[in-house]
Amino acid sequence: MRSFRLCLCFLLLSACASHSPIVPNGRGGFFVSKQAATGFPGIGGIEADLLTEAQQHCVNQGKTMQVDQVDKTKPPYLLGNYPRVEMHFSCR
């Protein structure tokens, strides 16, 4: 019963995380964002994940990635203000 409760809590917390697909921003570049499910993970890991994803997207096109803009949430991370990174990038 205890493991069931633990699994249920994990599923509920992970359902709050969000990760957008890479989408064109309408100006020749792309946009991607990711938000943690809680305030515990650091924002650096989220940013590293997005940089890796953007880099791979550009490599798949045979191009190099250039970050145009990065927006990050500021602490304190509570009451819905969880670590979030939004990134605009282009492939050249």
Legacy VTK file of the C-alpha trace (Angstrom):
# vtk DataFile Version 3.0
C-alpha trace
ASCII
DATASET POLYDATA
POINTS 92 float
0.000 0.000 0.000
2.866 2.363 0.814
4.471 1.849 -2.600
1.116 2.562 -4.268
0.887 5.908 -2.463
4.457 6.743 -3.392
3.785 5.964 -7.066
0.589 8.010 -6.990
2.423 11.018 -5.507
5.162 10.731 -8.131
2.620 10.619 -10.956
0.773 13.642 -9.620
3.968 15.665 -9.277
5.301 14.686 -12.674
2.008 15.646 -14.296
2.697 19.262 -13.323
5.948 19.459 -15.296
5.774 20.866 -18.785
8.032 20.667 -21.786
7.091 22.239 -25.084
8.187 20.799 -28.401
10.521 22.876 -30.544
8.310 25.213 -32.559
9.083 27.867 -35.203
8.827 31.370 -33.745
7.706 33.001 -37.003
10.936 34.982 -37.434
13.134 32.258 -38.883
14.082 30.840 -35.495
12.673 28.439 -32.949
11.231 28.425 -29.424
11.324 25.749 -26.717
10.512 25.816 -22.998
10.636 23.516 -20.004
9.320 23.826 -16.460
10.050 21.609 -13.457
7.232 19.929 -11.523
8.528 21.262 -8.200
10.904 23.895 -6.903
13.631 21.383 -6.025
15.531 20.833 -9.294
18.016 23.505 -10.199
17.432 25.751 -13.168
20.864 24.878 -14.593
19.842 21.316 -15.393
16.732 22.495 -17.201
18.744 24.973 -19.256
21.323 22.301 -20.123
18.547 19.966 -21.315
17.121 22.667 -23.591
20.549 23.575 -24.983
21.184 19.915 -25.808
17.782 19.564 -27.448
18.233 22.737 -29.504
21.748 21.701 -30.531
20.496 18.310 -31.713
17.649 19.972 -33.644
20.145 22.104 -35.575
22.606 19.224 -36.096
19.764 17.218 -37.656
19.425 20.052 -40.188
23.184 20.112 -40.839
23.517 23.530 -39.199
24.931 25.047 -36.014
22.834 26.439 -33.198
22.843 30.054 -32.064
21.003 31.055 -28.895
19.119 34.310 -29.429
17.413 34.750 -26.039
17.008 32.828 -22.764
14.447 33.725 -20.100
14.542 32.073 -16.649
12.240 32.289 -13.655
13.685 33.876 -10.544
13.570 32.348 -7.040
11.907 31.811 -4.645
10.476 28.705 -6.295
7.159 28.218 -4.527
3.421 28.535 -5.074
3.597 27.672 -8.773
6.729 29.691 -9.528
8.791 26.632 -10.383
12.089 26.654 -12.286
11.281 27.423 -15.932
13.479 28.203 -18.926
12.289 29.589 -22.258
14.766 29.682 -25.107
14.713 31.277 -28.563
17.363 29.987 -30.934
18.211 29.759 -34.627
20.019 27.259 -36.821
22.630 28.740 -39.176
LINES 1 93
92 0 1 2 3 4 5 6 7 8 9 10 11 12 13 14 15 16 17 18 19 20 21 22 23 24 25 26 27 28 29 30 31 32 33 34 35 36 37 38 39 40 41 42 43 44 45 46 47 48 49 50 51 52 53 54 55 56 57 58 59 60 61 62 63 64 65 66 67 68 69 70 71 72 73 74 75 76 77 78 79 80 81 82 83 84 85 86 87 88 89 90 91
